[in-house]
Amino acid sequence: MQKVKNTYVFYFIVVSYILVNAYILLFDRGMFYFFNLLPLVLFVILLAIFDIEKIMYLMIFSTPLAISLKELGMSDGLNLSLPSEPLMIGITLIYILNEFSHGITDKKILKHPITIIIFLQLTWMIITAFFSELPIISIKYILSRIWFLTSCYFMCTQLFRNQKNIITHILLYSIALAIVAIITTVKHASFGFDEKTADWIVSPFYNDHTAYGCALAMFIPVVVGIILMKNINLVLKIVCLSLLTIFLIAIIVSYARAGWLSLAVSLAVLATLILKIKFRTLLFTLIGGILFFLAFQSEVLMMLGRNNTDSDGDFTQNIESMTNISTDVSNVERLNRWNCALQMFQEKPFLGFGPGTYQFLYAPYQKSSMKTVISTNFGEKGNAHSEYLGPLSEQGFMGAIFVFVLVLAVMFLGYRLVYAIKDKSLKILTIVILMGISTYFVHGFLNNFLDTDKASVPFWGFLAMLVCIDVYHKNQIEEEKLQ
């Protein structure tokens, strides 16, 4: 009788849905698409309750393919990416409820130095938000950072207890990114791969070619690493070889100069690992290089000022134009944004103007001599173009310090793991994850994308991978030998 009753209930729900759908189609077509999304929403909710791991995979795969409300013409204010950010918000709520009721996060993860730095950085953001010039903007910024961190870092540390899930994460994002790359490259080909179209041709998936190039640069090393790992089957290696081919073609025709530069730096990181150079040696060398630049900055800037090579589509000239700070509009505009950030920092060095506020407040700090044809006073064309100077202006001196400390801690962890791990496949995986993260750290000098889902999923995910390798996997071979 119970089985018969359940059958009748099921048919009643199905017939009712069809009848209501028919009514909406006839009398209120504006609601048709939203109403037909209900089954998908209910399915996602049920899946989240009974199998959160599948929702995590759905979030990861959907992120490169996600389209923002602004791109859809549905919002001029709140700008969520659909469906990735609603999934992130849902995952965050589920995580918080489970954390308060069951304490699901491993204490080893909570006590890890990377996690502690993340907590300190978030705490300082919250403190500076209390003194923000635009409190609503800062609150929105912090909320988005919380759901990025929760879904892309803390939940991933649960996922990556199983080492196979690290590969799954990489493959899901990579396959979705490859779909975007194919669509973008085909569209770009219809314009003859013209450089001027490269910036907007990535729409609606990415807001410009620099963010697109950043994602490609992060995943090129890791797909190479999977190909080289011995414990990966042939089918996956063929898939990764196909992904690598797509990514290499895509990043070349994207004209994303920062992507090219970051890949070159990641190769330099690989060279230092092969030569077994200790991280502290590299750190002292970097500090020496910075001091050298400060001592001879006038001469260096004069030399760079003589470079008048503009990016015009030729690969060689695009490379040369990276150091053109006199006529290249993109480079000069970056200098304009950086100068504004430094002036804002000088005005409010301790607490800054508030998280997320730079793009709405920097306009008065622009000097007429530094403005370009793409300069704006309306805060609609991006942020400080620096993951380091942005926090400096928005959160004061400590905001920038926390960013640099996180970078140094991650790189130190990566080098330590590479030299400690015995298993060759795991060592390769660790190396390429570190190389992928290093590409973003280089991008951080020229752009800032961590306020978007597109960059947050791989960046915080890669950090979670390194932390989980450190906590759960680095000694697995030794433990197996002891048993």
C-alpha positions in Angstrom: 0.0 0.0 0.0 2.9 2.4 0.8 4.4 1.7 -2.6 1.1 2.4 -4.4 0.7 5.6 -2.3 4.2 6.8 -3.3 3.5 6.0 -6.9 0.3 8.1 -6.9 2.2 11.0 -5.2 4.9 10.9 -7.8 2.4 11.0 -10.7 0.5 13.8 -9.0 3.6 15.9 -8.7 4.6 15.2 -12.4 1.1 16.0 -13.7 0.8 19.1 -11.6 4.1 20.4 -12.9 3.1 19.8 -16.5 -0.2 21.6 -16.0 1.3 24.6 -14.2 4.0 24.7 -16.9 1.3 24.7 -19.6 -0.5 27.6 -17.8 2.7 29.7 -17.6 3.5 29.0 -21.3 0.0 30.3 -22.3 -0.5 33.2 -19.9 2.9 34.2 -18.4 5.8 33.4 -20.7 8.2 35.6 -18.8 8.2 33.0 -16.0 8.7 30.0 -18.3 12.5 29.8 -18.1 12.6 30.4 -14.4 9.9 27.8 -13.6 11.7 25.2 -15.7 14.8 25.7 -13.7 13.0 24.5 -10.6 13.7 20.8 -11.2 17.4 21.5 -11.7 17.5 23.6 -8.5 15.7 20.9 -6.5 18.1 18.3 -7.9 21.1 20.3 -6.9 19.7 20.8 -3.4 19.0 17.1 -2.9 22.5 16.3 -4.3 24.0 18.8 -1.9 22.2 17.1 1.1 23.1 13.5 0.2 26.3 13.8 -1.9 28.2 17.1 -1.4 31.2 15.7 -3.3 29.2 15.7 -6.6 28.2 19.4 -6.0 31.9 20.2 -5.5 32.7 18.6 -8.9 29.8 20.5 -10.5 31.1 23.8 -9.1 34.6 23.1 -10.3 33.5 22.1 -13.8 31.0 25.0 -14.2 33.4 27.7 -13.2 35.2 28.3 -16.5 31.8 28.1 -18.3 30.0 30.3 -15.9 28.5 33.6 -17.2 28.0 36.7 -15.0 24.7 38.4 -14.5 26.1 41.5 -16.2 27.1 39.5 -19.3 23.5 38.2 -19.4 22.2 41.8 -19.1 20.3 40.9 -15.9 22.1 43.2 -13.4 24.0 46.4 -13.1 24.8 46.0 -9.4 25.2 42.6 -7.9 27.3 40.5 -10.3 27.2 36.8 -9.6 28.6 34.2 -12.0 26.0 31.5 -12.9 25.9 28.8 -11.9 29.2 28.7 -10.1 28.8 31.3 -7.4 25.3 30.2 -6.3 26.8 26.7 -5.9 29.7 28.2 -3.9 27.2 30.0 -1.6 25.2 26.8 -1.1 28.4 24.8 -0.4 29.5 27.5 2.1 26.2 27.3 4.0 26.4 23.5 4.2 30.0 23.6 5.3 29.2 26.2 8.1 26.3 24.1 9.4 28.3 21.0 9.4 31.3 22.7 11.0 29.2 24.1 13.9 27.3 20.8 14.4 30.1 18.2 13.8 33.4 20.1 13.5 34.3 18.4 10.1 37.6 20.2 9.4 40.6 18.3 10.5 42.6 20.1 13.2 45.8 19.4 11.3 44.4 21.6 8.5 43.2 24.3 10.8 46.7 24.4 12.5 48.6 24.4 9.2 50.6 27.6 8.6 48.9 28.4 5.3 45.4 28.1 6.9 46.5 30.3 9.8 47.8 33.0 7.4 44.5 32.8 5.5 42.5 33.3 8.7 44.7 36.3 9.7 44.3 37.9 6.3 40.5 37.5 6.4 40.4 38.8 10.0 42.4 41.9 8.9 40.0 42.4 6.0 37.0 42.4 8.4 38.7 44.9 10.7 39.4 47.3 7.9 35.8 46.9 6.6 34.6 48.6 9.9 36.5 51.7 8.8 35.7 51.4 5.1 34.8 54.5 2.9 32.2 52.3 1.2 31.0 49.8 3.9 28.4 48.0 1.6 31.1 47.4 -1.0 33.5 46.0 1.6 30.9 43.7 3.1 30.0 42.3 -0.3 33.8 41.8 -1.0 34.3 40.0 2.3 31.3 37.8 1.8 32.5 36.8 -1.6 36.0 36.1 -0.2 34.4 33.9 2.5 32.4 31.7 0.0 35.5 31.5 -2.3 37.7 30.4 0.6 35.1 27.9 2.0 34.2 26.2 -1.2 37.6 26.4 -3.0 39.9 25.8 0.0 38.3 24.4 3.1 35.9 22.0 1.4 38.7 21.0 -1.0 40.9 20.0 1.9 38.1 17.5 2.7 38.0 16.3 -0.9 41.8 16.0 -1.3 42.2 13.5 1.6 41.9 11.1 -1.3 44.8 11.8 -3.6 42.9 10.8 -6.7 40.5 13.7 -6.2 43.4 16.1 -6.8 43.6 14.8 -10.3 39.9 14.9 -10.7 39.8 18.6 -9.7 42.5 19.4 -12.2 40.8 17.5 -15.0 37.3 18.9 -14.5 38.5 22.5 -14.5 40.9 21.8 -17.4 38.2 20.1 -19.6 35.8 23.0 -19.0 38.5 25.5 -19.7 39.4 23.6 -23.0 35.7 24.0 -24.1 36.0 27.7 -23.5 39.4 27.8 -25.3 37.9 26.0 -28.4 34.9 28.3 -28.6 37.1 31.4 -28.1 39.7 30.2 -30.7 37.1 29.4 -33.3 35.5 32.8 -32.8 38.9 34.5 -32.9 39.8 32.7 -36.1 36.8 34.3 -37.9 38.5 37.6 -37.2 41.8 36.4 -38.5 43.3 36.2 -34.9 43.4 40.0 -34.9 45.0 41.3 -31.7 42.4 44.0 -31.1 39.6 41.5 -30.9 41.6 39.2 -28.5 40.4 41.3 -25.4 36.6 41.0 -26.0 36.5 37.7 -27.9 36.7 35.7 -24.6 33.3 37.1 -23.6 30.9 35.9 -22.2 33.1 33.5 -20.3 35.9 35.8 -19.2 35.8 39.6 -18.9 39.1 40.1 -20.7 42.0 38.1 -22.3 44.3 38.6 -19.3 42.1 36.6 -17.0 41.7 34.0 -19.7 45.5 33.9 -20.2 46.0 33.6 -16.4 43.8 30.5 -16.3 45.5 28.9 -19.2 49.0 29.6 -17.7 48.0 28.0 -14.4 46.8 24.7 -16.0 49.5 24.2 -18.7 52.1 23.0 -16.1 49.7 20.7 -14.3 48.4 18.9 -17.4 52.1 18.4 -18.5 52.7 16.9 -15.0 49.8 14.4 -15.3 51.2 13.2 -18.6 54.6 12.5 -16.9 53.1 10.7 -13.9 53.6 6.9 -14.0 50.5 6.0 -12.1 48.1 7.7 -14.6 46.5 5.4 -17.2 47.0 5.9 -21.0 43.5 7.3 -21.7 44.0 10.1 -19.2 47.4 10.9 -20.6 45.9 11.1 -24.1 43.2 13.4 -22.7 45.8 15.6 -21.0 48.0 15.7 -24.2 44.9 17.0 -26.1 44.3 19.6 -23.4 47.9 20.7 -23.5 47.7 21.2 -27.3 44.5 23.2 -26.9 45.9 25.3 -24.1 49.2 26.1 -25.9 47.4 27.2 -29.1 44.9 29.2 -27.0 47.5 31.1 -25.0 49.6 32.0 -28.0 46.6 33.5 -29.9 45.2 35.1 -26.8 48.0 37.8 -26.8 48.0 37.5 -23.0 51.6 38.8 -22.5 51.4 38.3 -18.7 50.5 34.6 -19.4 53.6 34.2 -21.5 55.7 35.9 -18.8 54.3 33.8 -16.0 55.0 30.5 -17.9 58.6 31.6 -18.4 58.9 32.3 -14.6 57.3 28.9 -13.9 60.0 27.3 -16.0 62.6 29.2 -14.0 61.0 27.7 -10.8 61.3 24.2 -12.4 65.0 24.9 -13.1 65.7 25.8 -9.5 63.9 22.7 -8.3 66.0 20.5 -10.7 69.1 22.2 -9.4 67.9 21.7 -5.8 68.4 25.3 -4.9 67.0 26.1 -1.5 64.1 28.5 -1.2 65.9 30.8 1.2 68.8 31.2 -1.4 66.2 32.3 -3.9 64.6 34.6 -1.4 67.9 36.4 -0.6 68.6 36.7 -4.4 65.1 38.2 -4.9 65.7 40.7 -2.0 69.1 41.6 -3.6 67.4 42.2 -6.9 64.8 44.5 -5.4 67.6 46.4 -3.6 69.5 46.7 -6.8 66.4 48.1 -8.6 65.8 50.6 -5.8 69.4 51.8 -6.0 69.4 52.2 -9.8 65.7 52.8 -10.5 66.3 56.0 -12.4 68.7 54.4 -14.8 66.4 51.3 -15.2 63.3 53.5 -15.9 65.2 55.6 -18.4 66.3 52.4 -20.2 62.7 51.1 -20.2 61.5 54.5 -21.4 63.5 54.2 -24.6 61.5 51.1 -25.6 58.7 52.2 -28.0 57.8 48.8 -29.3 54.0 48.4 -29.2 52.1 45.1 -29.2 50.7 44.8 -32.8 50.1 41.1 -33.2 53.7 40.0 -34.0 54.8 37.5 -31.3 58.3 38.9 -31.0 57.1 42.5 -30.8 54.5 41.5 -28.2 57.3 40.2 -26.1 59.4 43.3 -26.5 56.4 45.5 -25.7 56.2 44.1 -22.1 58.8 46.6 -21.0 57.4 49.6 -23.1 56.3 52.1 -20.4 56.2 55.1 -22.7 53.8 54.4 -25.6 52.1 51.0 -24.9 48.6 52.0 -23.6 48.1 48.9 -21.5 51.4 49.3 -19.7 51.0 53.0 -19.2 47.5 52.5 -17.8 48.9 50.0 -15.3 51.4 52.6 -14.1 48.5 55.0 -13.7 46.6 52.5 -11.6 49.6 51.6 -9.5 50.5 55.2 -8.9 46.9 55.8 -7.7 47.2 52.9 -5.3 50.4 54.3 -3.8 48.8 57.7 -3.4 45.8 56.2 -1.7 48.2 54.2 0.6 50.0 57.4 1.5 46.7 59.0 2.5 45.5 56.0 4.6 48.6 53.8 5.3 47.2 51.9 8.3 43.6 50.8 7.5 43.3 51.8 3.9 40.0 52.7 2.1 38.3 49.4 2.7 38.3 46.0 1.0 37.0 46.1 -2.6 36.8 49.9 -2.8 39.8 50.8 -4.9 38.0 50.8 -8.3 35.3 53.2 -7.0 37.7 55.7 -5.3 40.9 55.8 -7.3 39.7 58.3 -10.0 40.6 61.5 -8.1 44.1 60.3 -7.6 44.9 60.0 -11.3 47.4 62.5 -12.6 46.6 64.0 -16.0 50.1 63.3 -17.2 49.6 59.5 -16.6 46.1 59.2 -18.0 45.6 57.2 -21.2 42.9 56.8 -23.8 41.5 53.9 -21.8 41.5 55.7 -18.4 38.1 56.2 -16.7 36.6 58.1 -13.8 33.6 55.8 -13.4 35.2 52.6 -11.8 33.9 50.3 -14.5 37.3 49.1 -16.0 38.9 47.0 -13.4 40.8 47.3 -10.2 44.4 48.2 -9.3 45.9 45.7 -11.7 48.0 44.3 -8.9 47.3 41.6 -6.3 49.8 43.4 -4.0 49.1 47.1 -4.5 45.4 46.7 -4.4 45.4 45.4 -0.8 48.0 48.1 0.1 45.5 50.8 -0.9 42.4 49.0 0.5 43.7 47.5 3.7 46.8 49.5 4.5 50.3 48.2 5.1 49.2 45.0 6.9 47.0 44.1 4.0 50.0 44.0 1.6 52.1 42.2 4.3 49.6 39.4 4.6 49.6 38.9 0.8 53.4 38.7 0.7 53.6 36.4 3.7 51.1 34.1 2.0 53.1 34.0 -1.2 56.4 33.3 0.7 54.7 30.6 2.9 53.2 28.8 -0.2 56.5 28.9 -2.1 58.5 27.7 1.0 56.0 24.9 1.5 56.2 23.9 -2.2 60.0 23.7 -2.2 60.1 21.8 1.1 57.6 19.2 -0.1 59.4 18.7 -3.5 62.7 18.0 -1.7 61.0 15.8 1.0 58.7 13.6 -1.1 60.1 10.2 -2.3 57.4 8.9 -4.6 58.2 10.2 -8.1 54.6 10.6 -9.3 53.6 12.6 -6.2 56.8 14.7 -6.5 56.0 15.5 -10.2 52.4 16.5 -9.1 53.7 18.7 -6.4 56.2 20.4 -8.7 53.6 21.2 -11.4 51.1 22.5 -8.8 53.8 24.8 -7.4 54.6 25.9 -11.0 50.9 26.6 -11.6 50.6 28.7 -8.4 53.8 30.6 -9.3 52.2 31.7 -12.6 49.5 33.4 -10.6 52.0 35.0 -8.2 53.6 36.5 -11.3 50.2 37.6 -12.6 49.6 39.3 -9.3 52.2 41.9 -10.1 50.3 42.9 -13.3 46.6 42.0 -12.6 44.3 41.0 -9.8 41.7 38.2 -10.3 41.1 36.7 -6.8 37.8 38.7 -6.5 36.4 36.4 -9.3 35.3 32.8 -9.3 37.4 32.0 -12.4 40.7 32.5 -10.6 39.6 31.6 -7.0 38.7 28.0 -7.9 42.2 27.1 -9.2 44.2 29.4 -6.9 42.7 28.3 -3.5 42.3 24.8 -4.9 46.0 24.6 -5.7 46.8 25.8 -2.2 44.5 23.2 -0.7 46.3 20.5 -2.8 49.7 21.5 -1.4 48.4 21.6 2.2 46.8 18.2 1.8 49.9 16.7 0.3 51.8 18.1 3.3 49.3 16.8 5.9 48.1 13.5 4.3 50.2 12.2 1.5 53.9 13.2 1.7 54.9 10.2 3.8 52.7 7.6 2.2 55.6 5.6 0.6 57.6 5.4 3.8 54.4 4.3 5.7 53.8 1.6 3.1 57.3 0.3 3.5 57.0 0.1 7.2 53.8 -2.0 7.0 
